[in-house]
Structures are given as structure tokens and as C-alpha cells.
């Protein structure tokens, strides 16, 4: 049997894309390997959201030259958002690449294989493609599953490549999603995560009259599914109806990832985010009034063009006021086909690095304090398996998405168990079985 090695960079959507690539290629006679040197095909599933991620992906292909020389029959694929962004230019830049495939062309993999049998170097990066129905997917176990409900984005933020790499917003029909979730439940999956670039804008372009709140209400009826998560949400589409729906149903996890990007109103306007900081704060207040226990996480970009020291301080003040449970913070980087690189006031890398360090320092203290408030509290935890950091311990998540490590003599994977929190750290806590 032929061997496939695949490495994915970036977001959860990319991870799920990789699962679908494996599922399709298994039907073509491939089995998965974690060793590049024994692979007959290597696919790098790339991310272009930031320059650092893109350059990291390119560096991987340089390492494959030796393997290609040892095995000229080795097939090397360049997939993902960088593939969509650069297209045929990749074949000119990297001589060892056999095919280039964008994220909207995963279903083309069997066709791509046929073309390569004719010794062709292949590029499949169609600009527009309707969202694909459920494809066969490889998953490591039957505990947690990604489910794509929509793709693309219509917001057009001035720094973001998603509209050009993932396309315009497209939603899957609700019946199709429901049947996929039913099938996953029948296979023993306990938790699903609904995926979309702006997941809570679901349904806007469908002929059926449905929104994300309605979809959640439908999916929580599926027997066997214990938890429903979703990401990523846009503040503009966070309605009272949606907040009340999340609060109403126990299966819907009390966690939301709600990117703010900046605490400065001027920077938010320059980013074309479509809201002000006070408007964002109203959304946070609504969430916490309906669900005091909810975990709110976010994204911040620092060093956006024109960001002054005063505007940066507004972001720090925002962090202290909002008190996110966790935060993903990044230095701004220029991306192709976006407006922000053309703006005046580009910020130096040194200043970006300094600002990023300040953001992380403040957030780490906030996260630690929030976790310390859990000491002595009993939380229901879905056990995911042996801890990645310590094979002698087990790990799982609360419905608020906090990672809990604990000891147990039994295999509890897939079970929801009560744990009393005994120790707090920045990004996780320890617990003991009750």
C-alpha cells in the first residue's frame, strides 16, 4: 500500500481540510504515515494568514529536496491557502513540487492523481467553487470531530487574505449538516466543533430561512452528541437571539472565540472591522449577563499600520477591562491582495515585538488569575486521552474550554467526569476525580 505523509499549518479549518485529503486518498489506496522518509506522497497544507506562517511552509519544501533525489517517484503536493494565493508561481519557485491545490479544490485530488500519471505538473486553484458536501475524512479517534458549516468571508477586513484564499461566504444546507452530525453520533463521536471563517454569519446566502441560532437549536437535538462547539465568531453577527440560544441548551459549550483585534476605535475603523470598542463591549456584557460562567477568548493584532503609542495603550486598557479568558496575539504582517500594506505609518518590527510582549504579559496574568478562581470548584470534564505533556497523566476539557490534567488508574477516554480543580496555571489547571 502506498504511504501518505501530510502536515498542516494554521487554523482548524486547515486541520479539517487535511483530514478530508487523507480520507479521499485512502480511497485511492494510500495509508497514513508519520515518517516523511517512507512516504510515496507528501502534502504540505499551508496557511497564509500571516507572513511567518507562509515562510514556515516554504521552508518545509526546501527540506524535501533530499527525499526527492533519493526517490524521484515521490509525489510532493503544495496545498492550502498559500497554494490558492500563489497558484502556478509555486511551480516556478519550487522545482520539487508536483501539484498545487487550493482549499476549494480538495475534491479534485483523484483527478490530480490521474493527471500526474501522465507526468504532468498540476495546478488546481479554481477561484469559485460551491461549498463541498461532506467528504470522507480521516480522524484519529471517534471522540471529537470538525464539521464545516460555511466557508469564505464577505467582510473584507483590510489586513486579511481570507476573501481571496477562501472565497466569498458560502453556507451548507442545514439538512446536510444535520445528517453529517447524526452520522458522527452513530459512529460514537461525543463532541463536534462547527467551523466557519465567520461561523455565526451562517445561513445568509441560503435559500432556506435559517440563521446560526436556528442551526444550533437543530443540532443539539442529535442523540449521542454531548457537546457542541463553534468557531470563529464575528462580533457583528453576535445577536441576542444567538446568545440566548447558547445559554438555553446545555449541550452548547459556554465558550466563544470573539476576535476584537484592537482596543482603538480608529484602528478598528482602519481595519474595516465594522464595530467600535464600546459596541464590542456591549456584546461582552450581553454574553456575561446571560451566562456569567462563559469563557470569552479573542484575537489581537498589534503594530497595524498607523497604530500610535496612545492607540496601543487603548488596547492594553481594553485587555484590563474585558478580562479575556485566553488570547491569541500577533504582530501585524503585510499580506498580498490586501489594502493595509498600502497604508501610511508602517510600524517597525522592533516596536511590534515590544508591543506584543506587553500584551502577552498582561494577558498571562489575567489568565492565571481567572484559573486561580477555579480552585476548589468541581467541573465536568470530557476526557480526551493521555496528556500530551505527561504520559502518566490524563487530560480533558471543561465545556468552557479549559484544559484539565489529572491522575486516574482507569481509561476514562470519552467519558464526562467531575473533577475538583486543585492547581492553576496560565493555560491549564490540574484536578482530581470527585
C-alpha positions as CSV (number, residue, x, y, z in Angstrom):
1,X,0.0,0.0,0.0
2,X,1.2,3.5,-0.9
3,X,2.1,5.8,2.0
4,X,1.0,9.4,2.6
5,X,2.6,12.0,4.8
6,X,0.6,15.2,5.4
7,X,1.5,18.3,7.5
8,X,-1.0,21.1,8.1
9,X,-0.3,24.6,9.2
10,X,-2.7,27.2,10.6
11,X,-6.3,27.1,11.6
12,X,-8.8,24.4,12.5
13,X,-10.3,24.7,9.0
14,X,-6.9,23.7,7.6
15,X,-6.7,20.8,10.0
16,X,-10.2,19.6,8.8
17,X,-9.1,20.1,5.2
18,X,-6.2,17.8,5.9
19,X,-8.5,15.1,7.4
20,X,-10.5,15.2,4.2
21,X,-7.4,14.9,2.0
22,X,-6.4,11.8,3.9
23,X,-9.9,10.4,3.6
24,X,-10.0,10.9,-0.2
25,X,-6.5,9.5,-0.7
26,X,-7.3,6.4,1.5
27,X,-9.9,5.6,-1.2
28,X,-7.1,5.9,-3.8
29,X,-5.0,3.2,-2.0
30,X,-2.9,5.4,0.4
31,X,-2.3,4.8,4.1
32,X,-1.1,7.4,6.5
33,X,2.5,7.5,7.8
34,X,4.2,9.9,10.3
35,X,7.6,9.4,8.6
36,X,8.4,11.5,5.6
37,X,11.2,9.2,4.5
38,X,8.8,6.3,3.9
39,X,6.2,8.3,2.1
40,X,5.1,7.9,-1.5
41,X,3.3,11.2,-1.3
42,X,3.9,14.3,0.8
43,X,1.4,17.1,1.1
44,X,2.1,20.4,2.9
45,X,-1.2,22.1,3.7
46,X,-0.2,25.7,4.1
47,X,-1.5,28.8,5.8
48,X,-1.2,32.4,4.5
49,X,-2.9,34.4,7.3
50,X,0.5,35.8,8.3
51,X,3.8,36.1,6.6
52,X,5.5,34.0,9.3
53,X,3.2,31.1,8.6
54,X,3.8,31.4,4.9
55,X,7.5,31.4,5.2
56,X,7.5,28.5,7.6
57,X,5.6,26.5,5.0
58,X,8.0,27.4,2.2
59,X,11.0,26.3,4.3
60,X,9.5,22.8,4.6
61,X,9.8,22.3,0.9
62,X,13.5,23.0,0.9
63,X,13.9,20.1,3.3
64,X,12.3,17.8,0.8
65,X,14.9,18.1,-1.9
66,X,17.0,15.2,-0.4
67,X,14.0,12.9,-0.3
68,X,13.1,13.7,-3.9
69,X,16.6,12.9,-5.0
70,X,16.5,9.6,-3.2
71,X,13.1,8.8,-4.6
72,X,12.3,10.5,-7.9
73,X,8.8,8.9,-7.8
74,X,7.9,10.8,-4.6
75,X,4.9,13.0,-5.2
76,X,5.0,16.4,-3.4
77,X,1.9,18.5,-3.1
78,X,1.6,22.1,-2.1
79,X,-1.9,22.7,-0.7
80,X,-3.8,25.2,1.3
81,X,-4.2,28.9,1.3
82,X,-0.7,29.8,0.0
83,X,-1.4,27.5,-2.9
84,X,-4.6,29.4,-3.7
85,X,-2.8,32.7,-3.3
86,X,0.2,31.9,-5.5
87,X,-1.1,29.3,-7.9
88,X,1.3,28.4,-10.8
89,X,4.0,30.7,-9.4
90,X,4.8,28.0,-6.9
91,X,5.9,25.6,-9.7
92,X,8.3,28.2,-10.9
93,X,9.6,28.9,-7.4
94,X,9.9,25.3,-6.1
95,X,11.2,22.7,-8.6
96,X,10.3,19.6,-6.5
97,X,6.5,20.4,-6.3
98,X,4.3,18.1,-8.4
99,X,0.9,19.6,-7.8
100,X,-0.6,22.8,-6.4
101,X,-4.1,22.6,-4.9
102,X,-6.2,25.3,-3.3
103,X,-8.6,24.7,-0.4
104,X,-11.6,24.8,-2.6
105,X,-10.3,22.0,-4.8
106,X,-9.8,19.2,-2.4
107,X,-12.4,17.1,-4.2
108,X,-10.2,17.2,-7.2
109,X,-7.5,15.0,-5.7
110,X,-8.4,11.9,-7.7
111,X,-8.3,13.9,-10.9
112,X,-5.0,15.4,-9.9
113,X,-3.6,11.9,-9.4
114,X,-4.7,10.9,-12.9
115,X,-3.0,13.9,-14.5
116,X,0.2,13.2,-12.7
117,X,0.2,9.7,-14.1
118,X,0.8,11.5,-17.4
119,X,3.9,13.1,-15.9
120,X,2.1,16.5,-15.6
121,X,2.8,19.1,-13.0
122,X,-0.7,20.2,-12.0
123,X,-2.3,23.4,-10.7
124,X,-5.9,23.3,-9.3
125,X,-6.9,26.6,-7.8
126,X,-10.3,27.5,-9.1
127,X,-11.4,30.9,-7.9
128,X,-15.0,30.0,-7.1
129,X,-16.5,26.7,-6.1
130,X,-19.7,26.0,-4.2
131,X,-19.1,24.7,-0.7
132,X,-18.5,20.9,-0.9
133,X,-20.8,18.4,0.8
134,X,-19.3,16.2,3.4
135,X,-16.2,14.3,2.2
136,X,-14.7,11.2,3.6
137,X,-12.5,12.2,6.5
138,X,-9.7,10.5,8.4
139,X,-9.9,11.1,12.2
140,X,-7.5,9.7,14.8
141,X,-10.4,8.6,17.1
142,X,-14.1,8.9,17.4
143,X,-14.3,11.4,20.2
144,X,-14.2,14.9,18.6
145,X,-15.0,15.9,15.1
146,X,-14.8,19.1,13.0
147,X,-17.8,19.9,10.9
148,X,-17.6,22.7,8.3
149,X,-20.9,24.6,8.1
150,X,-19.7,27.5,6.0
151,X,-16.7,28.8,4.2
152,X,-15.3,32.1,3.0
153,X,-15.9,35.6,4.2
154,X,-17.6,38.8,2.9
155,X,-16.3,41.3,5.5
156,X,-13.2,42.3,3.6
157,X,-11.0,43.4,6.6
158,X,-8.1,45.5,5.2
159,X,-5.4,43.1,6.6
160,X,-7.0,39.7,5.8
161,X,-6.4,37.3,2.9
162,X,-9.4,35.0,3.6
163,X,-11.7,36.5,1.0
164,X,-9.1,35.8,-1.7
165,X,-7.9,32.4,-0.5
166,X,-11.2,31.0,0.8
167,X,-13.6,33.0,-1.4
168,X,-17.0,34.6,-0.8
169,X,-19.2,33.4,2.1
170,X,-21.0,30.1,1.3
171,X,-23.1,28.0,3.7
172,X,-24.1,24.4,3.6
173,X,-27.8,23.4,3.7
174,X,-28.9,22.7,7.3
175,X,-30.3,19.2,6.4
176,X,-26.9,18.2,5.0
177,X,-25.2,19.3,8.2
178,X,-27.8,17.6,10.4
179,X,-27.2,14.3,8.6
180,X,-23.5,14.6,8.9
181,X,-23.8,15.2,12.7
182,X,-26.2,12.3,13.0
183,X,-23.7,10.0,11.2
184,X,-20.9,11.2,13.5
185,X,-23.1,10.5,16.6
186,X,-23.8,7.0,15.2
187,X,-20.0,6.4,14.9
188,X,-19.6,7.3,18.6
189,X,-18.4,10.9,18.5
190,X,-19.2,12.9,21.6
191,X,-18.2,16.4,20.6
192,X,-18.5,18.4,17.4
193,X,-17.0,21.7,16.5
194,X,-18.8,23.7,13.9
195,X,-16.3,25.5,11.6
196,X,-16.5,28.7,9.5
197,X,-14.4,31.8,9.0
198,X,-17.3,33.8,10.4
199,X,-19.3,30.9,11.7
200,X,-22.2,32.9,13.2
201,X,-23.0,34.5,9.9
202,X,-24.2,31.1,8.8
203,X,-27.2,31.0,6.5
204,X,-27.2,34.4,5.0
205,X,-26.8,33.2,1.4
206,X,-29.0,30.1,1.7
207,X,-32.5,29.9,0.1
208,X,-33.9,28.4,3.3
209,X,-34.7,30.9,6.1
210,X,-32.2,29.9,8.8
211,X,-29.5,31.5,10.9
212,X,-26.8,30.2,13.2
213,X,-29.1,30.2,16.2
214,X,-31.6,28.0,14.4
215,X,-28.8,25.6,13.3
216,X,-27.6,25.2,16.9
217,X,-31.1,24.5,18.1
218,X,-31.5,21.8,15.4
219,X,-28.1,20.1,16.1
220,X,-28.5,20.0,19.8
221,X,-31.3,17.5,19.3
222,X,-29.0,14.9,17.9
223,X,-28.8,12.0,20.4
224,X,-25.3,10.9,21.3
225,X,-23.6,14.3,20.8
226,X,-22.7,15.6,24.3
227,X,-21.1,18.9,23.4
228,X,-21.3,21.4,20.5
229,X,-18.5,24.0,20.0
230,X,-18.1,26.5,17.2
231,X,-15.5,28.9,15.8
232,X,-14.8,31.6,14.8
233,X,-17.4,34.2,15.5
234,X,-17.6,37.8,14.2
235,X,-18.8,40.5,16.7
236,X,-21.2,42.0,14.2
237,X,-23.2,38.7,13.9
238,X,-23.5,38.1,17.7
239,X,-27.2,38.7,18.3
240,X,-29.2,38.5,21.4
241,X,-31.0,35.5,19.9
242,X,-27.7,33.7,19.4
243,X,-26.5,34.5,23.0
244,X,-29.8,33.3,24.4
245,X,-29.6,30.1,22.3
246,X,-26.1,29.3,23.6
247,X,-27.4,29.9,27.2
248,X,-30.5,27.8,26.8
249,X,-29.1,24.5,25.7
250,X,-26.7,22.5,28.0
251,X,-25.1,20.8,25.0
252,X,-23.8,24.1,23.6
253,X,-20.5,24.8,25.2
254,X,-20.2,28.0,27.2
255,X,-17.2,29.3,25.3
256,X,-17.0,31.8,22.4
257,X,-14.0,33.0,20.4
258,X,-14.8,36.6,19.5
259,X,-11.9,38.4,17.9
260,X,-11.6,42.1,18.7
261,X,-8.2,42.8,17.0
262,X,-7.7,46.3,18.7
263,X,-9.0,48.4,21.5
264,X,-8.6,51.6,19.4
265,X,-11.7,52.8,17.6
266,X,-9.6,54.5,14.9
267,X,-7.6,51.3,14.3
268,X,-10.8,49.2,14.2
269,X,-12.2,51.6,11.5
270,X,-8.9,51.4,9.6
271,X,-9.1,47.6,9.8
272,X,-12.7,47.8,8.5
273,X,-14.0,45.7,11.3
274,X,-17.4,47.3,11.3
275,X,-17.8,48.0,15.0
276,X,-16.4,50.2,17.7
277,X,-14.8,49.1,21.0
278,X,-17.9,50.3,23.0
279,X,-20.1,48.2,20.7
280,X,-17.9,45.2,21.2
281,X,-18.0,45.8,25.0
282,X,-21.8,45.7,24.8
283,X,-21.6,42.2,23.2
284,X,-19.3,41.0,26.0
285,X,-21.7,42.4,28.6
286,X,-24.7,40.6,27.0
287,X,-22.8,37.3,27.0
288,X,-21.9,37.6,30.6
289,X,-25.4,38.8,31.7
290,X,-26.9,35.7,30.1
291,X,-24.0,33.3,31.0
292,X,-21.9,34.5,33.9
293,X,-19.7,31.5,33.6
294,X,-18.9,31.9,29.8
295,X,-15.3,31.8,28.6
296,X,-14.5,34.5,26.1
297,X,-11.3,34.3,24.1
298,X,-10.1,36.7,21.4
299,X,-7.5,37.7,18.8
300,X,-5.4,40.9,18.8
301,X,-3.2,42.3,16.0
302,X,-0.6,44.7,17.2
303,X,1.5,47.0,15.1
304,X,-1.2,47.6,12.5
305,X,-0.2,50.5,10.1
306,X,-0.6,53.8,11.8
307,X,-1.0,52.4,15.3
308,X,0.3,55.1,17.7
309,X,1.6,54.5,21.2
310,X,-1.6,56.1,22.5
311,X,-3.7,53.7,20.4
312,X,-1.7,50.8,21.6
313,X,-2.3,51.8,25.2
314,X,-6.0,51.8,24.4
315,X,-5.6,48.1,23.5
316,X,-3.9,47.4,26.8
317,X,-6.7,49.3,28.7
318,X,-9.2,47.1,26.8
319,X,-7.5,43.9,27.9
320,X,-7.7,45.0,31.5
321,X,-11.3,45.9,31.2
322,X,-12.6,43.0,29.2
323,X,-10.6,40.3,31.0
324,X,-10.4,37.6,28.3
325,X,-10.0,34.0,29.5
326,X,-7.3,33.5,26.8
327,X,-5.9,35.4,23.9
328,X,-4.2,34.9,20.6
329,X,-2.0,37.9,19.9
330,X,0.0,38.5,16.7
331,X,2.3,41.1,15.1
332,X,0.7,42.6,12.0
333,X,2.3,41.5,8.8
334,X,1.7,42.7,5.2
335,X,-0.3,40.3,3.1
336,X,-0.8,40.2,-0.7
337,X,-4.1,41.4,-2.2
338,X,-5.0,43.5,0.9
339,X,-5.2,47.2,1.5
340,X,-3.3,47.6,4.7
341,X,0.2,47.3,3.1
342,X,-0.5,50.5,1.2
343,X,-1.4,52.5,4.3
344,X,0.9,55.1,5.8
345,X,2.6,54.6,9.1
346,X,4.0,51.1,8.8
347,X,5.3,50.1,12.3
348,X,8.8,48.7,12.7
349,X,9.4,45.1,13.7
350,X,11.1,46.2,16.9
351,X,8.1,48.2,18.0
352,X,5.7,45.3,17.1
353,X,7.8,42.8,19.1
354,X,7.8,45.1,22.2
355,X,4.1,45.7,22.0
356,X,3.3,42.0,21.5
357,X,5.4,41.2,24.6
358,X,3.4,43.7,26.7
359,X,0.1,42.3,25.5
360,X,1.1,38.7,26.4
361,X,2.4,39.7,29.8
362,X,-0.9,41.4,30.7
363,X,-2.9,38.5,29.4
364,X,-0.9,35.8,31.1
365,X,-1.6,37.5,34.5
366,X,-5.3,37.7,33.6
367,X,-5.5,34.1,32.6
368,X,-3.6,32.9,35.7
369,X,-6.0,34.9,38.0
370,X,-9.1,33.5,36.2
371,X,-7.8,30.0,36.6
372,X,-7.0,30.5,40.3
373,X,-10.6,31.5,40.9
374,X,-11.5,27.9,39.9
375,X,-9.5,26.3,42.8
376,X,-11.8,24.0,44.8
377,X,-14.6,24.2,42.1
378,X,-15.9,21.0,40.6
379,X,-16.1,21.0,36.8
380,X,-17.5,18.4,34.3
381,X,-14.6,17.4,32.0
382,X,-14.7,15.4,28.8
383,X,-11.7,13.2,28.9
384,X,-9.7,13.4,25.7
385,X,-6.9,11.0,26.5
386,X,-3.4,10.8,27.9
387,X,-1.8,14.2,28.4
388,X,0.5,15.3,25.6
389,X,2.9,16.8,28.2
390,X,2.9,13.9,30.6
391,X,2.1,10.4,29.5
392,X,1.4,9.4,33.2
393,X,-1.5,11.8,33.4
394,X,-4.8,12.3,31.6
395,X,-6.3,15.4,30.1
396,X,-9.7,16.8,29.2
397,X,-11.7,20.0,28.7
398,X,-14.4,21.7,30.6
399,X,-17.3,23.0,28.5
400,X,-15.7,26.5,28.9
401,X,-12.7,25.0,27.0
402,X,-10.2,24.9,30.0
403,X,-7.7,22.1,29.8
404,X,-7.6,20.0,33.0
405,X,-4.8,17.5,33.8
406,X,-5.5,14.7,36.3
407,X,-4.4,11.3,37.6
408,X,-6.6,8.2,37.2
409,X,-5.8,4.4,37.2
410,X,-8.6,3.8,34.7
411,X,-9.0,4.6,31.0
412,X,-11.7,7.3,31.0
413,X,-11.3,8.5,27.5
414,X,-14.6,9.7,26.1
415,X,-16.3,10.0,29.4
416,X,-17.5,13.2,31.1
417,X,-16.3,13.1,34.7
418,X,-16.4,15.5,37.7
419,X,-13.0,17.0,38.6
420,X,-12.2,19.3,41.5
421,X,-9.7,21.9,40.5
422,X,-6.6,21.7,42.7
423,X,-3.9,23.8,40.9
424,X,-4.0,26.7,38.5
425,X,-1.5,27.7,35.8
426,X,-1.7,30.2,32.9
427,X,-3.1,28.0,30.2
428,X,-4.4,24.9,32.1
429,X,-5.4,23.6,35.5
430,X,-5.0,20.4,37.5
431,X,-7.8,18.4,39.0
432,X,-8.7,15.3,41.0
433,X,-11.6,12.9,40.5
434,X,-14.6,13.5,42.8
